[in-house]
Amino acid sequence: MKKILATIVVLGLSLTVTAQSEKYTEAMTANLALYDSAKTADDFLSVSAAFERIANTEKTQWLPYYYASLAHVMYGMAKRAADENDAIADKAEQILQKAESLQKDNSEIVLVRSLITTLHMLASPMQRYMEYSPQIEALIEKSKQLDPDNPRPYYIHAMNLRNVPEQFGGGCGVAKPLTEESIKKFGSFKPASGLHPNWGLKSAKVLLASCQ
């Protein structure tokens, strides 16, 4: 009788864990679709809040915190309100720190931190470029080192250089080879799961087309 009861308890716990896992996967998948279709600042803000709700419910999963932070950065980029950049970037950093506490030395997390630093710089580009540019570059290089197969740091590096005037070492001449490298890496990149980061290829192709 005790064995039967123990079996029932174990089965019940297993079914509960499976149901929770399925609920998490469904919620993440739905929000990833919303992130992919987001176009406006409000879209990205809504997606960020949705991922943060999932993260705060799960508490032990780094991916929802990661996506919440990434979407919040994209909200700042799309909003284009320089006077709000620092506050938006600070919020994205607070969320990212929670992801980092669950997943140390992660290429994707480090890359988002480079985007957060970029958002800070864009609050006042002329005054902050010399201070923040080396930090951004160092974070991108660290992201590459942590995962040499990750195509996203190559794409972000290329995008950053594309937006720098040629007289300051930027432009298509230096951005194009990096973009081509990122697209090549996208061709062989395999995310760890359907929920892991797999964004950037479409944007990399657009970037490459702009440099043809």
C-alpha positions as CSV (number, residue, x, y, z in Angstrom):
1,M,0.0,0.0,0.0
2,K,2.8,2.4,0.9
3,K,4.5,1.7,-2.4
4,I,1.3,2.4,-4.3
5,L,0.8,5.7,-2.4
6,A,4.5,6.7,-3.1
7,T,4.0,5.9,-6.8
8,I,0.9,8.1,-6.9
9,V,2.7,11.0,-5.2
10,V,5.7,10.7,-7.6
11,L,3.4,10.5,-10.6
12,G,1.4,13.5,-9.4
13,L,4.6,15.6,-8.9
14,S,5.8,14.6,-12.3
15,L,2.6,15.6,-14.0
16,T,2.7,19.0,-12.1
17,V,6.2,19.7,-13.2
18,T,5.4,18.7,-16.8
19,A,2.4,21.0,-16.9
20,Q,4.4,23.9,-15.5
21,S,7.1,23.3,-18.1
22,E,4.6,23.2,-20.9
23,K,3.0,26.4,-19.6
24,Y,6.4,28.1,-19.5
25,T,7.3,27.0,-23.0
26,E,3.9,28.1,-24.4
27,A,4.2,31.5,-22.8
28,M,7.8,32.0,-24.0
29,T,6.9,30.9,-27.5
30,A,4.0,33.3,-27.7
31,N,6.1,36.2,-26.5
32,L,9.0,35.4,-28.8
33,A,6.5,35.6,-31.7
34,L,5.4,39.0,-30.4
35,Y,9.0,40.1,-30.1
36,D,9.7,39.1,-33.7
37,S,6.7,41.1,-34.9
38,A,7.3,44.2,-32.7
39,K,7.7,47.4,-34.7
40,T,7.0,50.3,-32.3
41,A,8.4,51.4,-29.0
42,D,5.1,50.5,-27.3
43,D,5.3,47.0,-28.9
44,F,8.7,46.4,-27.4
45,L,7.7,47.8,-24.0
46,S,4.7,45.5,-23.9
47,V,6.9,42.5,-24.8
48,S,9.5,43.4,-22.3
49,A,6.9,43.6,-19.5
50,A,5.4,40.2,-20.6
51,F,8.8,38.5,-20.5
52,E,9.5,40.1,-17.1
53,R,6.3,38.7,-15.7
54,I,7.3,35.2,-16.9
55,A,10.7,35.7,-15.4
56,N,9.4,36.8,-12.0
57,T,7.0,33.8,-12.0
58,E,9.7,31.2,-12.9
59,K,12.5,32.9,-11.0
60,T,15.1,30.2,-12.0
61,Q,15.1,30.7,-15.8
62,W,17.5,33.1,-17.3
63,L,16.0,33.4,-20.7
64,P,12.9,35.4,-19.8
65,Y,15.0,37.9,-18.0
66,Y,17.4,38.1,-21.0
67,Y,14.5,38.7,-23.4
68,A,12.9,41.2,-21.1
69,S,16.1,43.2,-21.0
70,L,16.7,42.9,-24.8
71,A,13.2,44.1,-25.5
72,H,13.6,47.0,-23.1
73,V,16.7,48.1,-24.9
74,M,14.8,47.9,-28.2
75,Y,12.1,50.0,-26.6
76,G,14.7,52.7,-25.9
77,M,16.1,52.4,-29.4
78,A,12.7,52.7,-31.0
79,K,11.5,55.5,-28.7
80,R,14.4,57.8,-29.7
81,A,14.1,60.1,-26.7
82,A,17.7,60.8,-25.8
83,D,16.7,62.4,-22.5
84,E,15.1,59.1,-21.4
85,N,17.9,56.8,-22.6
86,D,19.8,56.6,-19.3
87,A,16.7,55.6,-17.3
88,I,15.6,53.0,-19.9
89,A,19.1,51.6,-20.1
90,D,19.3,51.4,-16.3
91,K,16.1,49.4,-16.2
92,A,17.4,47.1,-18.9
93,E,20.6,46.6,-16.9
94,Q,18.7,45.8,-13.7
95,I,16.8,43.0,-15.5
96,L,19.9,41.7,-17.2
97,Q,21.7,41.4,-13.9
98,K,19.0,38.9,-12.8
99,A,19.7,36.8,-16.0
100,E,23.4,37.0,-15.3
101,S,22.9,35.8,-11.7
102,L,21.4,32.6,-13.2
103,Q,23.8,32.2,-16.2
104,K,27.4,33.4,-15.7
105,D,29.8,34.2,-18.6
106,N,27.1,34.0,-21.3
107,S,27.8,35.4,-24.8
108,E,24.2,36.5,-25.3
109,I,24.0,38.3,-22.0
110,V,27.3,40.1,-22.5
111,L,26.1,41.2,-26.0
112,V,22.9,42.7,-24.6
113,R,25.1,44.6,-22.1
114,S,26.9,46.1,-25.1
115,L,23.5,47.3,-26.4
116,I,22.6,48.8,-23.0
117,T,26.0,50.7,-23.1
118,T,25.2,51.8,-26.6
119,L,21.8,53.2,-25.4
120,H,23.6,55.1,-22.7
121,M,26.1,56.5,-25.3
122,L,23.2,57.6,-27.5
123,A,21.9,59.8,-24.8
124,S,24.6,62.3,-25.7
125,P,26.8,60.8,-28.5
126,M,29.2,63.8,-29.0
127,Q,30.0,64.0,-25.3
128,R,30.0,60.2,-24.5
129,Y,31.5,58.6,-27.6
130,M,35.1,58.6,-26.4
131,E,34.1,57.1,-23.0
132,Y,31.6,54.5,-24.1
133,S,32.8,53.3,-27.4
134,P,35.8,51.3,-26.0
135,Q,33.4,49.8,-23.4
136,I,31.0,48.7,-26.2
137,E,33.8,47.3,-28.3
138,A,35.2,45.4,-25.3
139,L,31.8,43.8,-24.5
140,I,31.3,42.7,-28.1
141,E,34.8,41.1,-28.2
142,K,34.0,39.4,-24.9
143,S,30.8,38.0,-26.4
144,K,32.7,36.7,-29.3
145,Q,35.3,35.0,-27.1
146,L,32.7,33.4,-24.9
147,D,31.0,31.8,-27.9
148,P,33.1,32.0,-31.2
149,D,30.2,30.4,-33.1
150,N,27.6,33.0,-32.0
151,P,26.8,35.2,-35.1
152,R,25.1,38.0,-33.2
153,P,28.2,39.8,-31.8
154,Y,29.6,39.9,-35.4
155,Y,26.3,41.4,-36.6
156,I,26.2,44.0,-33.8
157,H,29.8,44.9,-34.4
158,A,29.1,45.4,-38.1
159,M,26.0,47.5,-37.4
160,N,27.9,49.7,-35.0
161,L,30.7,50.3,-37.5
162,R,28.2,50.9,-40.3
163,N,26.9,53.9,-38.3
164,V,30.3,55.4,-37.6
165,P,31.5,57.9,-40.2
166,E,34.3,56.7,-42.5
167,Q,36.7,59.4,-41.2
168,F,36.5,57.8,-37.8
169,G,37.1,54.3,-38.9
170,G,33.6,53.2,-39.8
171,G,31.4,52.8,-42.8
172,C,30.6,50.0,-45.2
173,G,34.2,49.2,-46.0
174,V,34.8,47.8,-42.5
175,A,31.2,46.8,-41.7
176,K,30.7,44.6,-44.8
177,P,33.2,41.9,-44.1
178,L,31.9,41.5,-40.5
179,T,28.3,41.3,-41.8
180,E,29.3,38.6,-44.2
181,E,31.1,36.7,-41.4
182,S,27.9,37.0,-39.2
183,I,25.7,35.7,-42.0
184,K,28.1,32.8,-42.6
185,K,28.0,31.9,-38.9
186,F,24.2,32.1,-38.9
187,G,24.3,29.4,-41.6
188,S,25.8,26.9,-39.1
189,F,24.5,28.2,-35.8
190,K,22.3,25.9,-33.8
191,P,20.4,27.4,-30.8
192,A,20.3,25.1,-27.8
193,S,16.5,25.0,-28.0
194,G,13.6,26.7,-29.6
195,L,13.6,29.3,-26.8
196,H,17.2,30.2,-27.0
197,P,18.4,33.3,-28.9
198,N,18.2,33.0,-32.7
199,W,17.6,36.6,-33.8
200,G,19.6,38.8,-36.2
201,L,19.9,37.0,-39.5
202,K,17.2,39.1,-41.2
203,S,18.7,42.3,-40.0
204,A,22.2,41.2,-41.0
205,K,21.0,40.6,-44.5
206,V,19.4,44.1,-44.6
207,L,22.6,45.5,-43.4
208,L,24.6,43.7,-46.0
209,A,22.2,44.9,-48.8
210,S,22.8,48.5,-47.6
211,C,26.5,48.1,-48.2
212,Q,26.3,46.5,-51.7
